[in-house]
């Protein structure tokens, strides 16, 4: 069995809208999250098993 790690980065932008002109909307917020999971490959059969996705909360 061979194990490795797969990771993906997801980016999002949050834009705020305010109804009316009494208060201005806050600036947009950009966020980036990196998810990773373990990948296990059976060297004999080639079957691949994936672990659960985990997020880096920093």
Helices and strands as residue ranges (DSSP letters): E 2-14, E 29-41, E 48-50, E 54-56
